Amino acid sequence: MKFWLALAFVETEQALALARMADAAGYHGITVSDHLFAPQKRQALYPYSPDGAPPFTDDAAWPDPWVLIGAMAAVTQQIRFTTNVYVAPLRELFTVAKLVSTASVISGGRVTMGAAPGWCEEEFDQVGQRFKGRGARLEEMIDACRKLWAGGWVEHHGNHFDFDPLRIEPVPAAPVPIYIGGHSERALARAARIGDGWIGNAYSPDDAEHYLGLMRDQLKAADRLDDPDFEIIIALKARPSNELHDRVASLGVTGLLCAPWLMASSLEDRITAIEGFGSYFCA
């Protein structure tokens, strides 16, 4: 099992120290999250809670994920990085392509882009991007980014993006994997059709089994059920154990999100918690 250290909501100034420890302790990767801002008046409903309220406060820190990944890459050697998840349709295409490409190059290819259409309409309104149709725009953006990251002269003529031959530099030495977030039927289908993997949410073991079954159905429909390279990453609302990890691995899970630092308050205690979890599960 691959273990991904989730750093959402950690104090920004602690991220580099925690990344160093995760790298030394043998974690497979680190995940960072994304929002542009917190609107004072929010009408949009968070899709993963019963009442539509998000599980974070308005003063939660949202450092730019690609700046943070670049900084963490500079102080680590092996650990990978992914966004969980990047709201790519909030941004302009070439900005996304350049940020991810640069992060991949300076990290030595240790970057994945986890992406989803997003849910907070107020963010889209503020930056002048259309909220309606954001899923289709994300899909075409992924297609265009993959072309741009391949290097050389590229052109694209689609429904949402249209450009004549151009090129960006630097470009990754190898394709950047893209994991799709969300667990709606549309999100799971999108992951199966165009993703290199799927990032789910935090689930009870029984709920995890349910969503993993839906993901398998979509992979079967896309003729990718036996794809050995397709990654499935989730978090579990349960006490970690080798038995539990083996159970979800048998259902197709390749990676688990964890945050052993979450119950500690000081940086020193958080480093100790990350080291202890890693020595037991990541060794």
N, C-alpha and C positions, 0 to 999 in steps of 0.2 A: 504494500500500500504506500502511496505517495502522500506525504503530509504537507499541506499548505498552511503557513502561518498567516492568519487574517489580521491585518493591521488597521482595519477601519476603526475610527474613533480613538485611536491612540494619540497621545499628545504628539504633535508634529516633531517637536525637538527631540523626542525619544526614539524616533523611527530608525535612525542610523545605528544606534547602539543595539537595538533589538534585532535589526537585520544582521549585524555582525555575529551575534550569538546564534541566530537561526542558521546562518551559514556554517558556523563551526560545529553546531549540534547535529547537522545532517538532514535538516528539513529539505524537502524537494523544492519548495517555492514559497513565495510571499505574495499575498493578494492585497491590493489597495483599491479603495472605492472612489466614487466620483459624484459630485454635485458642484454646480457653479456658485450657488448662493441659496440662502433660506429666505423665501418670501414671507413677509410679515402676515399677509393675508393669503392663505392657501385654500383653494377650492378643490384642487386635485386630490384624489384618494390614493393612498398607498395600497398597492394591490396584494400585499402579503400579510395584512392584518385584518381581523374580522370587522373592525370599526373604521378602517381606512386611515388610521393615524399612523404615521411613521414611527419606527422604534428608536428615534434619536431626537435630541433636543435641538432647538434653533441655534444654540451656540456650539454645536458639534463642528470640529475642524474638518475641512475638506481641502487638503493641500492638492495642488495640481498633480495628478497621478504620474504624468510623464516626467516632470521635474523631480518628483520624489523617487521614481524608479531609477532615473539617471544617477541621482545622488547615492542611492543604496547600491547600485551596480558598481560604483566607484570604490566602495569600501568592502566589497565581498568578492568571492572567487568563483563559486560554483552554483549558488542558489539561483533559481529562476524567478521571474516576476510576471504577474498578470494583473490586469484590471478586473475588478469584480464589483460592478462592471462599468465600462466606459460608455457614457451616453453619446455615442458618436454622432447621431443625427443633430445634436445641438450645435455641431461645429461645421465649418466649411471643409470640403473634401481635402484640399491640398494641405491644410493645416494638420488634419488628422494623419494623412499619409506621411508628412515630413516628421511629425513628432514621433510616431511609432518607428519609422525607419531609423531615425537618429538614435533612439533608445536602443534599438536592436544592435546597431553597429557598435556603439560605445560599450555595450554590455557583453560583446562577444557572442551575440545570438541567444541571449538568455531571456528573451522577451516574448510574451504571448499577449495578444489583445483579446480580452474578454469584453464583449459588446452586447448592448441591448437597445431597444428603441427609447426607453425611458418612460416615465409616468407623470412627471411634474410639469403640467402644461404651462405654469407660470414661468418656468425657465425658458421654454421655447418662445413664449410671447416676448420676453424681455430682450432676447438676442435676435429676434426677427426671423426665426426658423419656424416653418409650419409644423404644428403638432399633428394634424391629420395627415396620414400618409407616411408617417415617420418610419414605420416598419419596412415599407417598400423602398424608402430612401436608404435605409440602413443596408438592405440587401444589395442595392446597386453600388453603394459606397464600398462595401466589402469587395465586390467584383472589381471596381476601379482601383482600389488600393492594391489588390493583388497584382494587377497589371503594372502599376507604378513601381511596386517593390521589386518586380522582376528585372528592372533596369532597362536602359536603352530608350529609344523613342517610342512613345506610347500615345495612342489616341483612343477616345471612348465617345460613343454617341448613343446615349440612352434617354430614358424618360425624365431623369432628374439631373443628370450630369452630361455635359457635352463639351468636348475639347478636341482640338486638332493635335497633331503630333507634338509632344513635349517630353521632357525627361526631368526627373528629380535626382539629386545626389545629396548625401550618400544613400546607397541602397543596401539592404541586408544581404549577407553572404548566402543565406538560405531562406526559404519561405517562412514568414512569420505565422505561426498557428493562430487561428481565430476560434475562440470559444463563444458560444451564444448563451446568453443568460435568459432567465424566465422559465416558468413552468406552465404557462397556458398552452392550449393545443397548438396555437399558431407558433409560439416560441419553440416548442419541442420539434414541430415539423421543420422550422427554419434551421434548427441545429442539425437535424438529420440530413437536410438537403444541402446546406452550404457550409456547415461548421466543421472544424477539426475536433470539436468537443462541445460539451454542454456543462454549464455551471448552474446548478440548482440553488435552492435556498437552504435554510436549516429546517430539518424535519425530525419528527419522532421516527423510530425505526419502522413502525407500521406505515406511516405516511410516506417514508422514503421508498418502501417496497411498492406502494401504489404508483408514485411518480416514475420510479425506475421501470415499472411495467409499461407505462405510457410511452416512456422514451424508447424502450425496446420495440414497441409497436411502430413507432415512427421510423426507427432505423430499419426495421423489416420492410416497411413500405418504400423506403428509399434504397432498398437493396444494399444496405450497409451493416446489417446485423452482425456480420462476422469481420468487420473492419477492425484489425488489431490496434490501429493507431488512434481510434476515436476515444477521446478522454471524457470521463464522466466524473465531475467533482461536486460534492455536496457537503453540507454540515449535518451533524446528528445532534439532536437534543437528547442526549443520553450519556451516561458515564462511559468514558472510553475504555475499551477492553479489546484484547486480541480476538476474542470470540465474536464480538459485535463487528469488528472490522472484517473478519473473515466472512461473516454473514452477508454484509453489503458487497464485498468483493465478488461473492458468488453471483450477485445480481447485476454485475457489470461496473460497479464503482471502481475507478482507478485512483481517485484522490479524495482526501478528506480535508475539509477546512477545520482549523483548530485555533483557539485563542487562549492558551494556558496562562497568559499574562493578565487576563481580564479581571481576575479576582484579587490581584495584587495592586498596591497603590504606588509604591516607590519604584523608581527605575531599577534599583538593585534587586528588589523582590521579583520584578517582572523578568529580569534577565535570568534569575535563578529558576523561575517557573518554566521559562522556555527551555533552559538547559535540562531541567529534570524530565520534562515531557520528551524531549528529543533523545535523551540517553536511554529512555525506556522503549519508545516506539519507533524512533528513526534510526537507531543503531543498526 
